[in-house]
Amino acid sequence: GPVVLGVPFDLQARQIAPPACLPRPSAEIMPRTGPIPPGSDDLDALLAEIDAARRVVIMAGLGAADADAAASCRDLGDRIGALMATTLPARGLFHGDAFSLGIAGGFSTALARSLFAQADLVLAFGCSLTQHNLDKGKLFPKARIVQIDTAPRAVSQGMVAAERHLRSDARLAAQALARLAEAEALRTELEALQARNESLVSDLSVAEG
């Protein structure tokens, strides 16, 4: 509620001499660190989970918005065929995306809820994973949830919300995963082409024989 501070009139009228030397503003001495990149082993393990999944949802929160990760998350979603969603505070981050389901949480639409219920993997970029965000654990009943955050938490509001954690800046993690997914797709394509060529050579050899 309101607070009343009573100051004597003589003190209010007194002229206070400024100190001879003021301390430096905290903004000048705070550490200036760059964004945290993801670890390579963590990326490889997460890419394996993505490859094994069939219905992936990318969910972005304020951490993703602050990291300017919207475009990187969209790019990753395009490469792995994911649906897109945001937490309530980050609503609108994927506005206009053809695969955006809007808000994930208590205000999710009926269509979004039905699709979330089918998800088997959720990549949560910069999300606190609160009770409201996950609708008290009911929003993704079949999915493994991966929290990608600079400060991942084991417990959120009394709930173990994620099965895996990746400590990283949201934008850098999304970019790294997109590059790995692209390389994996290219490798798979090359292997298929090689197998087809070997089959053609084998067929030609049989025909000539």
N, C-alpha and C positions, 0 to 999 in steps of 0.2 A: 504494500500500500504506500501512500504518500509519506514522506519524511520531512519534518520541519527542523531546520537547523537555526538555533537562536545565536546571534552574534552581537555582543555589546556595541552600542553606538560609537563609543570612543575608539573601539578597535576597527569598526567599519571605516571611520574617517582617517585612521592613521596611514601615513605614507610609508610603505615598506621599501627600503633600499634594495635593489637587485643584488644578488651575490656577484662577487668579482668574476667567478668562473662557473658557468653552467655546465652540467654534465652533457656529454654528447647524446643526441637523440638515439633512441634504441634502433630506429630504422637504419642508422648508419653502421651499427656494429653487429647487427644480426647476421648469422652465417648465410651466405648466398650459395646454395647448393643446387646442382642440376637435378632433373627428374631421375628417378630410380629405374634403371633398365632391368628387364627380367633375366633370371639365370638360365643358361642354355639347357641344363639338365631338366629344370622345371618345364621349360618350353617343350622339350622332346616328349616328356611324360604327358603333358597336356595335349599335345598334337595326337598322340596315340589314342587318348580318350575321345578326341573329336572324330578321328577316323572310325572309331568303333561305334560312335553314336549315329542314330538315324533321324532324330528330331531335336535339333539344337535351337535353343533360344538365347539370344544375346540381350542381356538386360543392363542398362546403363543408369547410373545414379549421378549425384552431384559431383562425385570425384571424377567421373568421366567428363562431365561438362566443364569443370575447372581445368582439366588437363587438355581441353580442346580435342577430345578423342572421338567426336561424333563421326567425322569423315572416315577415320581409321576403322571404327567399329562397323560402319556401313560396308567398307571395302572387305573386311573380314567376313561379314555376313554374306556378301555376294559370292565369295570364294568357297564357303562351306555350306551354303544353302540354309542359312539360319533365319528364323523369324526374329523381329526386333521389338523391344519393349523398353520402357523406362520406369523408374520409380516415380512417385507422385511429385517430389520436388524437382525432378529433371524433366517433367512432362514437356513435350514439344521438341525434344532433342532430335528425334527422327521424323519430324513432321514432313509429310510428302513422300516418304519411302513407301514403296508398293508393298513391302512386307512388314510394315510397322503395325503392331497390335495396340499401340497406345500405352496406357498405364498398366503396370503389373502391381497388383495389391488389392486392397479393399474396394477400389473404384474401377476394377477391371470390368470390361463388358462381358456379356454372356458368351460371345464368340471367342473372345480372348481367353476366357476361363476354360472353354472346351478344348482349345488348342494347347494351352499351358498344361492341361491334365494329361496330354499325350506326349509331352516332352520327355526325353530321356537324359538330356544334358543342358544345364543352364550355365552360361558364362556371365558372371555378374561383375561388370566393370565399375569400380568406384561406388559400390553400393554398401550401405550399412547392414543390409539384410535384417531389417526390423520385423517385429511381429506383424505390423500392418502391411509392410511390403510383401511378405510371404503369406499373408492372410492366415497367420498362426500355424504355418506349416502345411496348409491345405492346398496352396495354389499349384505346387509342382509335386504331386504325390508319387510320381514314378521317376523323377529326375535326380541325377547327381548334380549338386550345385558346387561350382568352383568360384571362389571369391578372389578377384584380382584387384588388389588394393595396395597402397603404399604402407598401410598399417592394418593387415588382416587380423581378424579377431576370432578366437576359438568359440566364444559364446556371445550372443547378441540378445539382450533382453531376456536372459534366462533360457535361451534356446540355442542348441548347436545347429547353426543354420547352413553350414557348408561342409562338404566332405573333403574338399581339397582347397588349398590356398596357393596363390601365386603372388609374391611380394613384388610389386612393380607399379610404375606409372601406367595409367590406363592406356594412354595413346601409344606409348612405346611397346606395351605388351600386344596391343591389337595389331600394330604394324609388324612386329616380329612374327606373330602367328600367321598373318596374311602371307608374309614372304615364305614361311615354311610350308604353308598349305599350297602355295603356288608351285614351289619346288617339288613337293610330293606329287601333285597332279601331273607335272611334267615328267617326273620319273615313271609314274604309272603309265602314262601315255607312251613313253619310249619303250618300256618293257612290253606293252601290248603290240607296238609296231615291230619290235624285234621278234616276238613270238609269231606274229603273222608272216614276217619275212622267212623265218625258219620253216614255217609250215609250207610256204610256197616253194621254197628250195627242195623240201622233202617231196612234195607232190611232183615237181619237175623231174627229180631223180627217178622216181618210180615210173613216170611216164616214159622217160628216155630208156629206162632199163627194159 
